[in-house]
Amino acid sequence: MAQILVRNLETDVVEKLKLRARQHGRSLQSEARQILTQSAGMRLSQARKTSRLWQKKLSRRKFPDTTALLRQDRTR
């Protein structure tokens, strides 16, 4: 497994992480690992989910060709 080192964390951030770790019955390292793992996984899965939702919503729509409008706007 890989390792990372996070430098220059504010003291209050570390204290909040320690409190959160105690509340969950984990060590500080275990709590940080859990947060990072969840954050990395959720963002990617949430992005995919959102992307699929918008593709589905927009798949039936017809969009006009806006090339002429863009060219007009650029000549101003």
N, C-alpha and C positions, 0 to 999 in steps of 0.2 A: 504494500500500500504506500501511497505517496504521503509526504508530510509537508506542512506549510508552517511558516512563522509569520505572525502578525505583529508588526512593531508599531509603537507610538499610539497605543490605544489610550483614550482618556481614562483617568482613574474612575470616574463615575460610570463609565461603560462597563468596566471590569466588575465593579461592585454590583451593578444591575445583573450582569451575567451570573455572578456568584449567587445572588439571591434567587434568580430563576432556576439555577442548578439545584439549590437546596430545596426549592419548592417541588421540583420534579424528582428529587432523590437521586441526583446524578452528580458526578464530579464536574468541575468547570470544563475540563477537556471534553468530557462526554457530551455536555450540554452544547458546547461550541460545535462539535462534530454533528450533532443532531440538527442544529439550526442551519448549518451550511448544507447538509445533505438535503433537508427539506426545501430550503430556498432554491438550490440548484435544480432539483426535480420539479418543483411546482412551477417555476417560471417557464420552463420549457414545455411542460404539459399544458399549462394555461395558455401559452402562446399558440400552441397547436390547436387547442380547443377553440380559441377565439378565431383563428384563421379559418378553420373548417366552418364555423358558424357564419362568418362573413362571406365565404365562398358560396355557401348554400343560399344565403339571402340574396346575393347579387347575381347568381347564376342565370336566373330567368329574365333579368333586366336587359334592355337594349340601351346602350349609351351612344349619344351622338358623337360624330367626329368633330372635335374642337380645334382641329389644326388651323382653320381659317381664323377663328377667334384669337388664338394664340399669336398668329402672325400679325393680326391687326393690332393687338396689344403691344407687341414689340416695336412697332413702327411709331408709336406715340412719342 
